[in-house]
């Protein structure tokens, strides 16, 4: 029995001493009664009988506010995190009340090293913070300045700078910590001859100097200990690097300014956007052996985020610029078309009214056709201009109390002629119970006109109808036709700008593809809703709803 107890005790001690976590047992006065080998390795040897807070080298405030102090009942556990002990590490410590072999209450403490987990959490949080900054509304220069400053502060560095491509060169775009003399000397990388002409390399690319140039051009040997497999360069001692690298290919066109200015630890991280290097993150410190492989790997992750975010921001700025140019050009062309179109319409009206002489029936028919097409062109121009106003947020609304039924009748009067020319019936069903509604009359007429124009355009026989109805404190308006309808797969795209739902149909009938998009924006601006119901070859029904609001005088 004694032998079995000895073996069991030996087995238990082996398990405890091979634990990855540190473990000790302390009495209620904080005296250490037992410690495993991991505890001795992390904290100290010969700890039996010593106070736990002395061995852990906790400062007075840590000990005074230690949440593990105080009595614990058997089986009760307390847990907390602490940092700055055991070699400046972070531990998750749990203390459980147990009975000693003599029956006294003691505390079993387990120390789990969570330093790497906390560091990973901190790094992830930092990367997310950088992404948030890149997604902010700041311009690129300000954004990069903020991020470079954060990197410098986060790692406790002396100097951080960012190079971005400008023409064929890669000058400093942002600098934090490098002296002006260094920046002036190192700013440009292009190699030039005595006549300031750019020298080309063997691949007919502009030659760029310095180790920065090697990294940007991806000229590196992955087997060289000064480079990573991702193309970054780093050294913790520039004197040592220069003594080993002088005369080698990687020192071609070297300038050695970092070493001359006393920087021992240097890291050059390419900013990658896919497989292309779009710039360089340069990190210098006068302390030697500052970097570790983990820090370099972390900086490479930042370099990838940097490169991707910068390219996205540049692409967005270019797209915004292109959109603005297109918008300005479209507005200019539309305005330029308006003046001659107005003159054409006025001239046709004068002739039709007989003010320029008698007009026979055949001539009148031709002039009516000209007028209709001029009116149609006018609507197309207005659509383009309205679309630009909506996208730029410059569309103005004149909200007045109006009668939606009267508005529908006005539209019926003006659009009815077009329906009659195609032999279509035009029916209006109005709900007399509708009260006055606050809306911009011209804009709602534009919505009616867009919907009815489409209905007439795509209906060859049958009818067009407008109906109004009081429904749930709102005016529910429908425009119905018996035309070709809309395919189910096209319904989700119905209100998209410039969307061509059926290429053959649209080319035959014409249109900008803006009318429905503009109509939707107008209805939404009135805090209403608009939608459609349709099937191919079964007609279409457009619905829109305008809220009825009581306004105090």
Secondary structure, 3 states (H helix, E strand, C coil): CHHHHHHHHHHHHHHHHCCCCEEEEECCCCEEEEECHHHHHHCCCCCCCCEHHHHCCCCHHHHHCCCCCCCCCECCEEEEEEEEECCCEEEEEEEEEEECCCCCEEEEEEEEECHHHHHHHHHHHHHHHHHHHHCCCCCHHHHHHHHHHHHHHHHCCCEEEEEECECCECCEEEEECCCHHHHHHHCCCECECCCCCECECCCCCECECHHHHHHHCCCCCCCCCCECCCCCEEECCHHHHHHHHCCCHHHCCCCCHHHHCCCCEEEEEEEEECCEEEEEEEEEECCCCCCCHHHHHHHHHHHHHHHHHHHHHHHHHHHHHHHHHHHHHHHHHHHHHHHHHHHHHHHHHHHHCCCCCCCCHHHHHHHHHHHHHHHHHHHHHHHHHHHHHHHCCCCCCCCEEECHHHHHHHHHHHHHHHHHHCCCEEEEECCCCCCCEEECHHHHHHHHHHHHHHHHHCCCCCEEEEEEEECCCEEEEEEEECCCCCCHHHHHHCCCCCCCCCHHHHHHHCCCCCHHHHHHHHHHHCCCEEEEEECCCCCEEEEEEEECCCCCC
